[in-house]
Amino acid sequence: MRKPGMNRRMYLIPAGGLAFILFFTVFGERGLLRINDLKRERSLIEEKSAELRAGNEKLRQEIALLHSDRRHLERIARNDLGLVKPNEIIYQFPAATK
């Protein structure tokens, strides 16, 4: 004859073990929540990487222009550095005020 509490205990031990495994499957270091966070982080890193690749490509194009296009180089020298050709006169007008 079995004791009345014995039958109940037979179900509690496997249920407790199952609950323990389930807890670490969801919340553990390699659990579902951590995997989801890592996927989100990976997506952000891939977006940033794509942006950086696009920026690098623009810089490569700019370098190619600087090596091959003298008009582009002159435009940069005039606009950014304020350089002028010999015997060239620059007229500067004050900004219009309202």
N, C-alpha and C positions, 0 to 999 in steps of 0.2 A: 504494500500500500504506500502511495506517495504522500508526501506532506503537502498541504494546501499551498504554501508559498513557493514550493520547489518548481512547479509548472510555470509560474510567473517569472521566476528568476531565469529560467531557460530561454525566455524571450527577451529579457532585459539585457543580458550580456551581448548577444549578437546585435541587438538594436543599438546599444551603446557603442559597440565597435563600428557599426555602420555610420552612426552619427559622427564619430571621431574622423573617419575616413572622408565623409562628405564635407565636414568643416574644413579640413586641410585641402581638399580638392577645390573648394571655392576661395578660401581666404589665405591659404598657405603662400609661401614665397614663390612657388611655381603654380599657384592656383589660377583659376579663371579670371579673377579680378586683376591680378598682376599681368597676366597675358594680355588682357584687354588694354591696360595702361601702356604696355610695351608696344602694342600695335598702334595705338594713338600717337605715341612718341615717335615711332618709326615713320608714320605718315607725315608728321611735322618735319622730321629731318629730311625726308625725301623731297618735300616741297621746298625747303630751304636750299637743298642741294641743287634742285632744278633752277631756282632763282640765281644761285651763284654761277651755275654753268652758263646761263643766259648772259649774266654780267661779264663773265670771262670772254664770251664770244664777241660782245660789243667792244671790249677792250682790244681783242685781237684785230677786229676790223679797224679800230682807231689807229693801232700801231701800223697796220698795213697802209692806211691812208697817209700817215706821217712819213712813211718810207717812200711812197710812190707819188703822192700828189702834192706838188709844190704850192698850188693855190690854197689847199687846205692848211698847209703849214703856215703860209703867209696870213691867212685869215685868223688863225690862232694867235700868231705873233702880234697882229694888229689889235684884235679884240681883247685878248687876255693880258698881254704884256704892254700894250700901248706903244708899240714900235712904229716908226714912220720911215719912209724912204728918204734918201738924201734930197734936199731942196723941196721937200713936200711941206705944205703948210696945213695945219689942222685948225679948224675953227670950232670952238666950243661955245654953245649958247646956253644961257641959264634955263633951267626948267621952268616952264610956264606955271605961274601960280594963279589960283582962282580966287 
